[in-house]
């Protein structure tokens, strides 16, 4: 079931050897019936354009696609992944969209411009000075990853502006929305500077939504750690930032920033451990080491050498007693609780969903008095109901919406509090994964990306039919 994702990222692994509207999640997964999801009778209508099958009464609008010319004169890049939605007022929203692109598409570091924003551009620096591009590489052709921003008029269903907003990074996979309304974009790579690259990669970058074309001056948040980042989520009360690491033996990290709203000012990196169960393997692949629906007390262990030149933070953490997880990917906060997915967790390797409940003294020396809890709510054992959960969001009516990333046809799956599931959409284009699902502030539009070729869609319809 992992073949597709391995294929689209395998060049990275070889090189490394060198949204808004999240209500109702607290009620989700409270039923033990989650362990055997049952599909509701919501059939999907076949799309004559073979892009996205939807239930009756729903429609999609393609608002952006690979190769289109953006407002800044560059092209829409390929490989659209994680995405955040931001309310700008007056029926305007900003979508900040990651592009999971490498600088080199082949193992021999062959240059391929075609998928990047700079395709067909003779001189990249006619558009942006070098200081606005994180890694210009030794041949002055930048790394291709980054983000684009779409300014969308929800009332008139049209784009008002679209532009490159972060440039020169690598493999921007997912990220997270900050409490102060910016986007953290994560590099899912550990490639280091070499004969091609000027800088190390494997960092997080902060991107601010702007109505005008403004390319973020890239500043890697190095003290958040250098590892294969996937997603982040924030505890609004304590300011703690949680991070997932997309590895088969990944960890869950916590960043305690010195300044809650200025992550670049430094802080402490830690990793999660089960109290009294040190170096626990939570994957449940061979033995059931973690029971479902049981809260476990956890603690956090300091991580050193966070620049990780040998790509060994997860090994350091495991040796110190931190827990091991099966490809932690999607992550989000709701009502002070942190939810995350492990894409290949469980005996069948079809996925797990976890809930972390912070201590009332989270991040302080007093948290040992009232430890935080981690609970395994769900392990999938039926690919027909749920096949490898990746990105997650929560609908305005309280159902969890999951972007599948399995081995076959991928769906947007809705799951109700009672454990029943239903299909919202089917990607009928080319079996490319769905990603970046997020709702508009008014809950009327569900935005989602088709990974490749990039297609960003706005889905509308009678959402009330899914309400309990």
C-alpha positions, -999 to +999 in steps of 0.1 A: +000+000+000+030+023+003+042+019-033+027+051-047+041+074-020+075+057-021+076+063-059+068+100-057+094+105-030+121+079-037+145+105-053+144+123-020+153+093+000+183+086-022+193+123-020+190+122+018+215+095+019+239+120+005-075+245+080-098+265+093-131+253+106-119+225+129-150+221+151-163+189+165-130+169+167-134+165+205-164+143+199-148+124+171-134+089+178-152+087+212-170+056+201-154+022+201-173+015+169-145+033+151-126+000+151-150-013+125-161+016+102-193+011+083-199+030+051-230+051+047-250+049+015-236+081-001-229+071-036-207+092-059-217+103-093-192+096-120-175+128-133-176+130-171-144+149-170-128+121-150-114+145-123-134+142-091-165+121-084-189+137-059-223+130-043-255+142-060-260+179-057-223+187-053-200+204-078-164+214-080-147+245-095-111+242-107-095+273-094-059+266-102-039+240-122-004+231-130+011+253-158-013+281-155+003+316-155+001+332-121-004+369-114+034+373-108+042+360-143+054+326-130+036+293-136+016+272-111+041+245-099+034+208-097+030+185-067+004+204-046+003+190-011-006+205+023-027+237+024-040+262+049-070+286+046-070+321+060-099+346+064-090+380+050-125+395+054-149+409+028-155+375+012-117+371+006-097+341+017-060+332+012-050+296+004-013+289+011-004+258-008+027+237-005+045+222-035+065+190-027+091+195-054+128+187-054+156+206-070+167+174-087+142+149-100+165+120-106+191+102-086+219+116-107+207+151-098+195+158-133+179+193-135+143+195-145+127+229-147+094+219-161+076+213-128+087+244-110+073+279-109+103+291-128+097+270-159+102+289-192+118+318-174+151+328-188+164+347-158+148+339-125+164+369-108+145+393-130+116+383-108+131+380-073+165+389-058+186+361-045+180+370-009+143+361-013+152+325-024+164+302+003+188+280-017+199+293-051+223+263-056+258+265-070+246+270-106+222+298-096+191+278-104+171+276-072+156+246-054+121+242-067+100+236-036+080+263-017+045+277-015+021+295-037-007+318-023-041+321-039-064+351-030-099+338-037-132+357-038-157+333-022-187+353-032-179+355-069-160+322-071-129+336-087-092+341-081-081+377-075-044+370-072-020+340-073+017+341-067+048+324-054+051+331-017+081+309-006+110+299-029+142+279-028+131+252-004+128+215-009+100+189-006+074+212+011+050+185+023+025+197+049+026+221+078+001+239+100-018+271+107-004+292+136-027+308+162-017+342+149-027+335+113+004+324+094+014+291+077+043+269+088+056+251+057+077+220+064+105+205+044+102+167+043+139+160+034+173+156+051+194+164+021+226+184+030+246+210+012+267+193-015+283+199-048+249+212-060+233+227-029+245+257-011+225+251+021+213+222+043+176+214+042+151+198+066+136+229+082+103+247+088+095+282+073+068+307+082+047+322+055+023+352+060-008+355+038-008+388+018-033+401-007-005+415-028+024+395-044+049+393-015+075+366-016+085+357+020+121+363+029+130+327+039+143+321+074+147+285+085+134+279+120+165+258+129+157+253+166+126+234+157+149+206+146+163+193+113+145+161+104+120+149+078+091+172+088+055+166+079+031+187+099+028+209+129+001+219+154-001+244+183-013+243+218-028+278+221-027+278+259+009+269+265+024+279+231+039+244+226+043+234+190+040+197+181+056+181+150+053+149+131+082+130+114+073+110+083+094+080+089+085+043+094+103+048+128+095+085+133+089+104+165+065+131+178+084+162+187+076+193+208+091+227+204+089+251+234+096+285+219+111+313+240+086+336+224+052+320+216+046+340+185+082+344+173+095+309+167+128+322+152+138+335+186+148+300+197+136+274+221+139+238+232+133+206+212+119+175+229+104+141+219+075+122+233+080+091+256+055+069+274+059+071+311+071+038+325+072+023+290+105+037+276+114+031+240+079+019+232+071+007+197+036+021+191+033+007+156+015-025+167+029-043+136+039-076+152+026-073+187-001-052+203+020-030+224-005-001+227-041-008+235-069+012+219-090+036+239-066+036+268-050+069+279-013+065+286+007+091+307+036+105+287+066+128+292+090+148+271+127+141+267+152+168+256+168+162+222+203+174+215+223+180+184+192+192+167+210+200+134+213+163+130+241+160+104+237+122+105+199+122+103+197+105+136+174+125+159+149+096+159+176+071+169+189+094+196+154+098+209+146+061+209+178+053+228+168+079+254+133+063+258+112+081+233+084+063+215+086+051+179+057+057+155+047+044+120+050+074+097+034+102+116+018+126+091-013+147+094-017+167+126-042+193+140-053+210+172-089+213+184-101+226+217-066+223+232-061+186+221-037+175+194-047+148+169-023+131+145-023+102+120+002+074+116-002+064+080+011+028+083+003+020+119-015-011+130-012-048+121-025-043+086-005-011+082-036+008+072-033+036+097-038+049+132-053+080+147-040+094+180-052+120+205-028+139+227-042+158+258-017+183+271-010+187+308-026+217+325+010+228+331+022+219+296+058+229+290+065+239+325+084+222+353+050+214+370+038+192+341+052+162+359+025+167+386-003+163+361+012+144+331-002+147+296-020+117+281-018+100+247-045+077+235-047+054+205-083+059+193-083+040+161-065+014+140-078+007+105-082-030+096-103-025+065-090-006+035-125-003+020-135+020+049-102+038+054-069+032+035-039+049+050-050+082+066-028+111+057-039+148+059-069+154+082-093+182+087-126+186+106-158+198+090-180+226+104-206+200+114-180+180+134-171+151+111-135+142+105-124+145+068-095+124+058-073+125+027-064+089+019-030+081+005-033+044-001-021+021-028-051+024-052-078+049-058-079+076-031-110+092-015-119+120+008-135+101+036-159+115+062-162+098+096-189+105+121-188+104+159-206+070+158-178+055+136-198+054+104-180+066+073-190+080+040-172+090+008-172+127+000-151+125-032-131+101-054-100+112-073-108+097-107-081+116-126-050+094-123-049+078-089-028+107-077-033+114-040-056+140-026-041+165-001-045+198+017-083+196+024-095+227+043-128+245+046-136+282+040-143+302+071-181+301+065-180+263+060-195+265+025-165+255+005-141+226+009-108+232-009-086+203-018-056+196-040-050+168-065-013+162-060-001+158-096-006+174-119-016+202-095-053+209-095-068+229-067-106+225-064-134+243-046-162+219-037-197+232-029-230+215-023-256+206+003-232+200+032-262+198+056-270+163+043-239+150+062-250+165+095-262+140+121 
